[in-house]
């Protein structure tokens, strides 16, 4: 009986340890979850803020991948970088098949959402967005540092998921068939402003700005009940194509809609491609 009494707590500890090691990462990661799993063996933390902000202070063991340096092809209408480039970026960040990846940025969560969506496109499922921007947690709740961490390089193998990646052609064909959502601010959707040569929006598109998914003042993502009310008029039996200015707001809409059970995908070229192509239709 003494042996059994000794083995039972040991077995419970072993099972608990294994469960924690295999814990799947939530799409929206709370500070509490990250604190609990900070020392998990395969945890990779990505910081998408600008390099100067990262150097001043960042989460311990975080790898800096500034959004506009690594997550956009600026010379090609801010589309996705090539597959070879992304493979190198993920490999140098130490991301491998078993990695649990947490990405964070500043209070504008759309930039971290861009990395989240790219990870999904590349077939890496175990990725989550930190629900708040950097520093929006209690003092000493998460470890911060100025030291630069150099991860062990991996050999990341992309497994591209084309079902969540739309093109100019597939978006054009979807007009009048699927639901199209414009994630830009209302003044851009209405055609009052534009960063492209033309103003307006893709015909039939509805306006759900990506910035409405979170509180810009720092409290982070809105709770799922509130978000569900925001999108309640969208039918779940139809495909939804998302776009915005450059694919960042659309990426956050993607995360939220997928979590709410919608069949959503992102038009990578977004308005910077569509609005500059005079062969494509525009509504104002």
Backbone torsions as a table, in degrees:
resi	resn	phi	psi	omega
1	UNK	NA	-35.0	178.9
2	UNK	-63.2	-38.7	178.8
3	UNK	-63.1	-42.8	179.7
4	UNK	-63.9	-42.7	179.3
5	UNK	-61.8	-31.4	179.3
6	UNK	-77.5	-38.1	-175.8
7	UNK	-72.5	-35.6	-175.9
8	UNK	-58.2	-53.8	178.8
9	UNK	-63.9	-32.7	178.0
10	UNK	-65.3	-40.9	179.3
11	UNK	-65.6	-41.4	178.7
12	UNK	-61.9	-42.0	179.1
13	UNK	-63.5	-41.8	-179.1
14	UNK	-64.3	-45.8	179.5
15	UNK	-63.0	-42.5	179.4
16	UNK	-61.4	-41.6	179.4
17	UNK	-64.5	-43.3	-179.7
18	UNK	-65.3	-41.2	179.6
19	UNK	-64.0	-40.3	179.5
20	UNK	-66.2	-39.3	-179.1
21	UNK	-66.0	-32.3	-176.9
22	UNK	-95.9	4.0	-175.7
23	UNK	-58.3	127.5	178.0
24	UNK	-76.0	145.4	-177.8
25	UNK	-82.7	135.6	176.8
26	UNK	-73.8	153.8	178.5
27	UNK	-61.0	-39.6	175.7
28	UNK	-111.6	111.5	-173.3
29	UNK	-92.6	124.2	176.2
30	UNK	-82.4	160.8	176.1
31	UNK	-59.9	-38.6	179.3
32	UNK	-61.2	-42.0	179.3
33	UNK	-64.1	-45.3	-178.1
34	UNK	-64.1	-40.2	178.4
35	UNK	-60.8	-42.8	-178.7
36	UNK	-67.0	-35.4	-173.6
37	UNK	-106.7	14.0	-172.4
38	UNK	-59.6	-32.8	-177.4
39	UNK	-98.1	12.1	175.5
40	UNK	-58.0	140.3	-174.1
41	UNK	-55.8	-43.4	-172.2
42	UNK	-101.0	16.1	-179.5
43	UNK	-74.0	130.3	174.6
44	UNK	-122.1	130.3	-178.4
45	UNK	-113.1	126.5	-178.4
46	UNK	-113.9	130.2	177.3
47	UNK	-111.8	117.2	-176.3
48	UNK	-99.3	10.8	179.5
49	UNK	-72.3	170.4	177.7
50	UNK	-63.5	151.6	-174.8
51	UNK	-58.2	-38.9	-177.8
52	UNK	-65.8	-37.4	177.3
53	UNK	-68.7	-40.8	179.1
54	UNK	-60.4	-43.8	-177.1
55	UNK	-66.3	-30.4	179.6
56	UNK	-67.2	-41.1	-179.5
57	UNK	-174.2	139.8	178.6
58	UNK	-157.1	171.5	177.4
59	UNK	-69.3	142.6	179.4
60	UNK	-58.4	134.6	179.9
61	UNK	71.0	10.4	178.1
62	UNK	-75.7	147.5	176.7
63	UNK	-109.4	129.9	-176.6
64	UNK	-87.7	118.3	175.2
65	UNK	-127.1	78.8	-178.2
66	UNK	-52.5	132.1	-171.8
67	UNK	-49.2	-55.6	-172.1
68	UNK	-79.9	-5.2	175.9
69	UNK	-92.6	-34.2	-172.3
70	UNK	-120.5	-20.9	-169.9
71	UNK	-109.0	1.6	176.4
72	UNK	-135.1	147.1	168.0
73	UNK	-97.4	92.7	-172.3
74	UNK	-60.9	-33.2	-179.0
75	UNK	-74.7	-11.0	-177.3
76	UNK	-122.8	58.6	178.0
77	UNK	54.8	32.0	176.3
78	UNK	60.6	31.2	176.6
79	UNK	-78.5	-177.5	174.9
80	UNK	-61.1	140.8	170.2
81	UNK	-63.2	166.3	-179.9
82	UNK	-63.8	160.3	-179.4
83	UNK	-60.7	-39.1	178.9
84	UNK	-64.2	-40.0	178.5
85	UNK	-64.6	-47.0	-179.3
86	UNK	-64.3	-37.0	177.1
87	UNK	-59.7	-44.0	178.8
88	UNK	-65.9	-41.9	-179.6
89	UNK	-60.8	-48.4	-178.9
90	UNK	-67.9	-36.6	179.3
91	UNK	-66.1	-44.9	-179.9
92	UNK	-67.0	-24.5	177.1
93	UNK	-81.0	-5.8	177.9
94	UNK	83.4	17.0	-178.7
95	UNK	-83.1	129.0	177.1
96	UNK	-132.9	-177.7	-174.1
97	UNK	-55.8	-35.5	-175.8
98	UNK	-93.7	2.5	-177.8
99	UNK	-67.9	139.1	168.4
100	UNK	-103.7	112.9	-170.4
101	UNK	-105.8	126.5	173.0
102	UNK	-112.0	127.3	179.0
103	UNK	-115.2	139.1	176.8
104	UNK	-139.5	162.5	177.7
105	UNK	-145.9	-142.4	176.3
106	UNK	-92.8	-162.6	-177.0
107	UNK	-67.8	-19.4	173.6
108	UNK	-84.4	93.0	-170.5
109	UNK	-68.9	-8.2	-177.3
110	UNK	-63.4	-30.7	-176.5
111	UNK	-72.7	-39.1	174.6
112	UNK	-68.5	-33.8	178.1
113	UNK	-63.8	-31.4	176.7
114	UNK	-59.3	-44.1	177.7
115	UNK	-65.6	-41.4	178.7
116	UNK	-55.8	-49.7	-178.2
117	UNK	-65.1	-42.2	178.4
118	UNK	-59.3	-41.3	177.7
119	UNK	-58.4	-42.6	178.6
120	UNK	-65.4	-41.1	178.0
121	UNK	-60.2	-38.4	-179.0
122	UNK	-80.5	1.6	175.4
123	UNK	88.2	8.2	177.5
124	UNK	-90.9	107.7	-172.6
125	UNK	-81.3	-32.0	-171.4
126	UNK	-87.4	71.3	-179.0
127	UNK	-136.5	143.5	179.6
128	UNK	-140.5	151.1	179.3
129	UNK	-96.5	125.3	175.8
130	UNK	-64.2	130.2	-169.9
131	UNK	-68.7	-12.8	180.0
132	UNK	-130.2	159.6	175.9
133	UNK	-75.2	167.0	-176.5
134	UNK	-54.6	133.0	175.4
135	UNK	87.1	-6.8	-178.2
136	UNK	-88.5	60.4	175.5
137	UNK	-147.5	170.5	-177.9
138	UNK	-66.8	151.1	-179.4
139	UNK	-55.6	131.6	178.5
140	UNK	67.6	10.0	179.9
141	UNK	-71.5	-34.3	175.8
142	UNK	-128.0	144.8	-177.0
143	UNK	-75.2	129.6	178.2
144	UNK	-121.2	158.6	-176.1
145	UNK	-159.0	168.3	171.7
146	UNK	-108.3	-7.1	-178.1
147	UNK	-72.6	139.3	179.8
148	UNK	-87.2	126.5	-179.7
149	UNK	-95.7	133.8	179.2
150	UNK	-113.8	102.5	-176.3
151	UNK	-72.6	159.4	174.2
152	UNK	-72.0	127.7	-177.9
153	UNK	-64.2	138.3	177.1
154	UNK	-109.8	-178.0	174.1
155	UNK	-120.3	79.9	-175.6
156	UNK	-69.7	128.6	179.5
157	UNK	-111.1	108.1	180.0
158	UNK	-67.5	143.7	173.4
159	UNK	-129.0	81.1	-167.8
160	UNK	-59.2	129.7	176.6
161	UNK	-102.3	94.5	-178.0
162	UNK	-71.0	-12.8	-177.4
163	UNK	-70.1	-17.2	-179.5
164	UNK	-112.5	14.1	-177.8
165	UNK	-125.3	115.1	-178.8
166	UNK	-105.2	153.8	177.9
167	UNK	-112.3	176.7	175.6
168	UNK	-59.0	-42.6	-178.5
169	UNK	-67.7	-47.7	-178.0
170	UNK	-65.4	-31.9	177.1
171	UNK	-71.2	-40.3	177.1
172	UNK	-60.9	-44.8	179.7
173	UNK	-64.5	-27.7	-176.5
174	UNK	-76.3	-14.8	-178.9
175	UNK	-60.1	123.8	-179.4
176	UNK	83.5	-7.0	179.8
177	UNK	-112.0	-54.4	179.5
178	UNK	-103.3	171.4	174.8
179	UNK	-85.5	131.8	177.4
180	UNK	-116.4	131.7	-178.6
181	UNK	-121.6	129.0	177.2
182	UNK	-96.1	119.4	-176.2
183	UNK	-94.1	9.5	-179.3
184	UNK	-79.6	164.5	174.1
185	UNK	-59.3	153.2	-176.4
186	UNK	-53.3	-36.7	-177.3
187	UNK	-65.6	-27.2	176.5
188	UNK	-79.9	-41.9	178.4
189	UNK	-60.6	-40.6	-177.6
190	UNK	-77.4	-8.7	178.9
191	UNK	88.3	16.1	178.4
192	UNK	-81.8	-27.8	178.3
193	UNK	-137.2	159.9	175.4
194	UNK	-164.4	142.3	173.5
195	UNK	-96.8	-1.2	174.8
196	UNK	-105.1	177.8	-178.0
197	UNK	-70.2	-25.1	179.9
198	UNK	-114.8	158.1	179.5
199	UNK	-111.5	154.9	177.8
200	UNK	122.5	-152.8	-179.6
201	UNK	-147.2	169.2	177.8
202	UNK	-66.7	134.2	-179.2
203	UNK	-51.0	138.0	179.6
204	UNK	75.9	-5.6	-175.9
205	UNK	-65.4	141.6	173.8
206	UNK	-97.7	156.8	-176.8
207	UNK	-108.4	110.6	174.8
208	UNK	-129.8	87.1	-177.2
209	UNK	-56.4	133.6	-179.6
210	UNK	-61.1	-29.0	-177.9
211	UNK	-67.0	-16.1	179.9
212	UNK	-78.0	-5.7	179.4
213	UNK	-81.1	-10.8	-175.8
214	UNK	-146.6	170.7	178.1
215	UNK	-100.2	114.1	-176.5
216	UNK	-63.4	-18.6	-177.2
217	UNK	-79.6	-3.9	173.1
218	UNK	122.6	-15.6	-178.6
219	UNK	-75.2	-8.8	170.4
220	UNK	87.8	-154.2	-176.4
221	UNK	-61.8	141.6	173.0
222	UNK	-71.5	157.1	-179.0
223	UNK	-72.7	159.4	-172.3
224	UNK	-64.7	-30.1	177.6
225	UNK	-64.5	-42.6	178.9
226	UNK	-66.6	-40.3	179.5
227	UNK	-68.3	-37.7	178.5
228	UNK	-61.2	-38.1	177.8
229	UNK	-66.3	-36.2	-178.6
230	UNK	-62.8	-35.8	-175.1
231	UNK	-107.3	12.9	-171.0
232	UNK	-62.4	-23.9	-177.7
233	UNK	-83.7	-3.2	178.5
234	UNK	-86.2	128.0	178.9
235	UNK	-73.0	143.1	-179.0
236	UNK	-90.9	0.2	-179.9
237	UNK	-100.0	11.8	178.4
238	UNK	-127.9	148.2	178.5
239	UNK	-71.3	145.5	179.7
240	UNK	-122.5	126.4	176.5
241	UNK	-107.5	128.9	-174.9
242	UNK	-110.7	140.5	171.7
243	UNK	-147.4	170.7	176.6
244	UNK	-156.1	-138.5	178.2
245	UNK	-78.0	-49.2	-172.5
246	UNK	-140.2	5.2	177.8
247	UNK	103.5	1.5	-178.8
248	UNK	-88.7	-52.8	176.0
249	UNK	-59.7	-39.9	179.0
250	UNK	-61.8	-34.6	179.6
251	UNK	-65.9	-38.7	178.1
252	UNK	-70.7	-39.5	174.1
253	UNK	-59.7	-38.6	178.4
254	UNK	-59.5	-49.6	-179.5
255	UNK	-56.9	-49.1	-176.2
256	UNK	-65.9	-47.1	-177.5
257	UNK	-65.7	-39.6	176.9
258	UNK	-62.0	-42.7	179.7
259	UNK	-64.9	-29.6	178.6
260	UNK	-85.1	-0.9	175.0
261	UNK	96.4	16.0	179.4
262	UNK	-92.1	153.7	176.1
263	UNK	-90.4	89.5	-173.6
264	UNK	-114.9	148.6	175.6
265	UNK	-144.4	166.7	-174.4
266	UNK	-118.4	131.5	172.0
267	UNK	-82.0	107.2	-171.2
268	UNK	-62.4	-41.9	-178.2
269	UNK	-65.1	-31.0	178.8
270	UNK	48.9	-156.3	-171.8
271	UNK	-68.8	-28.5	-179.7
272	UNK	-64.5	-24.3	173.6
273	UNK	-90.9	-51.4	-176.5
274	UNK	-61.9	-46.1	-176.4
275	UNK	-69.1	-15.1	178.5
276	UNK	-101.5	1.2	179.6
277	UNK	-106.3	103.8	-174.9
278	UNK	-71.7	-2.9	176.5
279	UNK	-87.8	-8.3	-176.1
280	UNK	-101.7	147.5	-178.4
281	UNK	-74.3	149.9	179.3
282	UNK	-137.4	142.0	173.8
283	UNK	-113.8	150.1	175.3
284	UNK	-129.9	NA	NA
